[in-house]
């Protein structure tokens, strides 16, 4: 579990930090579209991380109890 958390957490963190740096440098004039793209990429990485954890470490099931 820790490996999945670190892997996908670091990737998501790198995406967010990279987007903040692009925003500070104001690289593109499409800041609103860039913001939405960053949100979609970050949420996708979280989804992929949870799915991978479910499939590989929990046998395809995540329960709440």
The 8 nearest C-alpha neighbors of each residue, nearest first, counted from 0:
[[1, 3, 2, 4, 52, 56, 5, 57],
 [0, 2, 4, 3, 5, 6, 52, 8],
 [1, 3, 5, 0, 4, 6, 7, 52],
 [4, 2, 6, 0, 1, 5, 7, 48],
 [3, 5, 1, 8, 2, 6, 7, 0],
 [4, 6, 8, 2, 3, 9, 7, 1],
 [7, 5, 3, 9, 8, 4, 2, 10],
 [6, 8, 10, 9, 4, 48, 5, 11],
 [9, 7, 5, 11, 4, 10, 6, 12],
 [8, 10, 12, 7, 6, 11, 5, 13],
 [9, 11, 7, 13, 12, 8, 14, 6],
 [12, 10, 14, 8, 41, 13, 9, 7],
 [11, 13, 9, 15, 14, 10, 8, 16],
 [12, 14, 16, 10, 11, 15, 17, 9],
 [15, 13, 17, 11, 12, 16, 18, 10],
 [14, 16, 18, 12, 17, 13, 19, 11],
 [17, 15, 19, 13, 18, 14, 12, 20],
 [18, 16, 14, 20, 19, 15, 13, 21],
 [17, 19, 21, 15, 20, 16, 22, 14],
 [18, 20, 22, 16, 17, 21, 23, 15],
 [19, 21, 23, 17, 22, 18, 24, 16],
 [22, 20, 18, 24, 19, 23, 26, 25],
 [23, 21, 25, 19, 20, 24, 18, 26],
 [22, 24, 20, 25, 21, 19, 26, 18],
 [23, 25, 21, 26, 22, 20, 19, 27],
 [26, 24, 22, 23, 27, 21, 28, 30],
 [27, 25, 24, 21, 22, 28, 23, 30],
 [28, 26, 29, 25, 30, 21, 22, 33],
 [27, 29, 30, 26, 25, 31, 33, 32],
 [30, 28, 27, 32, 31, 33, 34, 26],
 [29, 31, 33, 32, 28, 34, 27, 22],
 [32, 30, 34, 33, 29, 35, 28, 36],
 [33, 31, 35, 34, 29, 30, 36, 37],
 [32, 34, 30, 36, 31, 35, 29, 37],
 [35, 33, 31, 37, 32, 36, 30, 38],
 [34, 36, 38, 32, 37, 33, 39, 31],
 [35, 37, 33, 39, 34, 38, 32, 40],
 [36, 38, 40, 34, 35, 39, 41, 33],
 [39, 37, 35, 41, 36, 40, 42, 34],
 [38, 40, 36, 42, 37, 41, 43, 35],
 [39, 41, 43, 37, 38, 42, 36, 44],
 [42, 40, 38, 44, 11, 43, 39, 37],
 [41, 43, 45, 39, 44, 40, 38, 46],
 [44, 42, 46, 40, 41, 45, 39, 47],
 [43, 45, 47, 41, 46, 42, 48, 11],
 [44, 46, 48, 42, 43, 47, 49, 41],
 [47, 45, 43, 49, 44, 48, 50, 42],
 [46, 48, 50, 44, 45, 49, 51, 43],
 [47, 49, 45, 51, 46, 50, 7, 44],
 [48, 50, 52, 46, 51, 47, 53, 45],
 [51, 49, 47, 53, 52, 48, 54, 46],
 [50, 52, 54, 48, 53, 49, 55, 47],
 [53, 51, 49, 56, 50, 55, 54, 48],
 [54, 52, 57, 50, 59, 51, 60, 55],
 [53, 55, 59, 51, 58, 52, 56, 50],
 [56, 54, 52, 51, 53, 58, 57, 59],
 [55, 57, 52, 58, 53, 54, 0, 51],
 [58, 56, 53, 59, 60, 55, 54, 52],
 [57, 59, 54, 60, 56, 55, 53, 61],
 [58, 60, 54, 53, 57, 61, 55, 56],
 [61, 59, 58, 57, 53, 62, 54, 56],
 [62, 60, 53, 57, 63, 59, 58, 52],
 [63, 61, 64, 60, 57, 53, 59, 58],
 [64, 62, 61, 60, 53, 57, 59, 49],
 [63, 62, 61, 60, 57, 53, 59, 58]]
